[in-house]
Amino acid sequence: MRYLITAFSILLLDQWTKWLVVHNMSLYESIPVINNFFYITSHRNRGAAFGILQNKQWLFILITVVVIAFVLYYLWQLKHDRPMMSYAFSLILGGAFGNLIDRVENGEVVDFLHFQFGSYQFPIFNCADSAIVVGVIVLVIITLISPAAQNNNELTKAGDS
């Protein structure tokens, strides 16, 4: 249950921040938060990360529904066995639902977090994207650490014999 609360909290934060941008900023308006580094920029994305696959909404909706189904199934299977992995999946679930709502309702995703590093403009993203990326990073770390931890446990057990 707590994992669904985490996912729902991410969804609420994502939808609330997007609502604020849509209702308080003009499209492409940019507000500097930290000059030459971080801006709130009202932007719309009809594609995936970095603007790839523009106008393929049916594909994104299909993929998102499959991901959501997989994550819900996995959360059900994990239950309380692997809490960090469950929280990581909760972040992905909340972010996936947030962007799915945008795609179904508007045919595009509202993006607004805009970072600039010198002359390099990082692609504009949103809270849902952030949650998905953090969730995936945590899953990768858990996956990389788990075999090492399992090997250490096996060595410890072998040494105790």
NORKAPE-V620790 format. One record per residue. N is the residue number from 1. RES is the residue in one small letter. PSI is psi in degrees with one decimal (NA if undefined). Layout:
[[N/RES/PSI] [N/RES/PSI]]
//
This chain:
[[1/m/-41.5] [2/r/-27.1] [3/y/-35.7] [4/l/-33.2] [5/i/-40.6] [6/t/-47.8] [7/a/-42.8] [8/f/-37.0] [9/s/-42.0] [10/i/-45.5] [11/l/-46.7] [12/l/-45.7] [13/l/-45.2] [14/d/-50.4] [15/q/-36.7] [16/w/-45.9] [17/t/-38.3] [18/k/-40.5] [19/w/-43.6] [20/l/-44.2] [21/v/-49.1] [22/v/-38.9] [23/h/-7.0] [24/n/-3.4] [25/m/149.0] [26/s/154.0] [27/l/131.6] [28/y/-0.6] [29/e/142.1] [30/s/129.1] [31/i/118.1] [32/p/130.1] [33/v/-48.7] [34/i/107.7] [35/n/138.6] [36/n/20.1] [37/f/-56.2] [38/f/129.7] [39/y/152.0] [40/i/112.9] [41/t/122.9] [42/s/115.6] [43/h/153.3] [44/r/142.5] [45/n/118.8] [46/r/3.4] [47/g/-153.7] [48/a/-164.0] [49/a/139.6] [50/f/18.5] [51/g/14.4] [52/i/157.1] [53/l/48.8] [54/q/141.9] [55/n/31.4] [56/k/50.9] [57/q/-40.9] [58/w/-38.5] [59/l/-44.8] [60/f/-39.3] [61/i/-44.5] [62/l/-49.5] [63/i/-42.8] [64/t/-42.6] [65/v/-41.1] [66/v/-44.9] [67/v/-45.9] [68/i/-44.1] [69/a/-44.3] [70/f/-46.6] [71/v/-44.1] [72/l/-43.1] [73/y/-45.8] [74/y/-41.8] [75/l/-40.0] [76/w/-41.1] [77/q/-38.6] [78/l/-38.0] [79/k/-110.8] [80/h/12.1] [81/d/-37.5] [82/r/83.2] [83/p/-40.1] [84/m/-39.8] [85/m/-38.8] [86/s/-40.9] [87/y/-39.2] [88/a/-45.1] [89/f/-32.2] [90/s/-39.9] [91/l/-45.0] [92/i/-42.7] [93/l/-48.4] [94/g/-42.7] [95/g/-41.2] [96/a/-43.7] [97/f/-40.4] [98/g/-47.7] [99/n/-31.3] [100/l/-43.3] [101/i/-46.4] [102/d/-47.0] [103/r/-41.9] [104/v/-44.2] [105/e/-40.3] [106/n/-8.9] [107/g/10.5] [108/e/163.6] [109/v/138.2] [110/v/121.8] [111/d/151.5] [112/f/-13.9] [113/l/115.4] [114/h/116.2] [115/f/143.8] [116/q/131.6] [117/f/96.4] [118/g/-122.8] [119/s/-6.1] [120/y/126.2] [121/q/111.5] [122/f/141.1] [123/p/139.5] [124/i/138.8] [125/f/-173.4] [126/n/-176.9] [127/c/-37.9] [128/a/-45.0] [129/d/-43.2] [130/s/-45.3] [131/a/-42.0] [132/i/-46.7] [133/v/-45.7] [134/v/-42.9] [135/g/-44.1] [136/v/-41.9] [137/i/-44.5] [138/v/-42.3] [139/l/-41.9] [140/v/-45.2] [141/i/-45.8] [142/i/-42.7] [143/t/-39.1] [144/l/-35.6] [145/i/-35.6] [146/s/-47.5] [147/p/-37.7] [148/a/-42.9] [149/a/-40.1] [150/q/-41.4] [151/n/-41.3] [152/n/-41.3] [153/n/-41.3] [154/e/-39.6] [155/l/-40.7] [156/t/-44.6] [157/k/-39.9] [158/a/-35.8] [159/g/-26.1] [160/d/-17.5] [161/s/NA]]
//
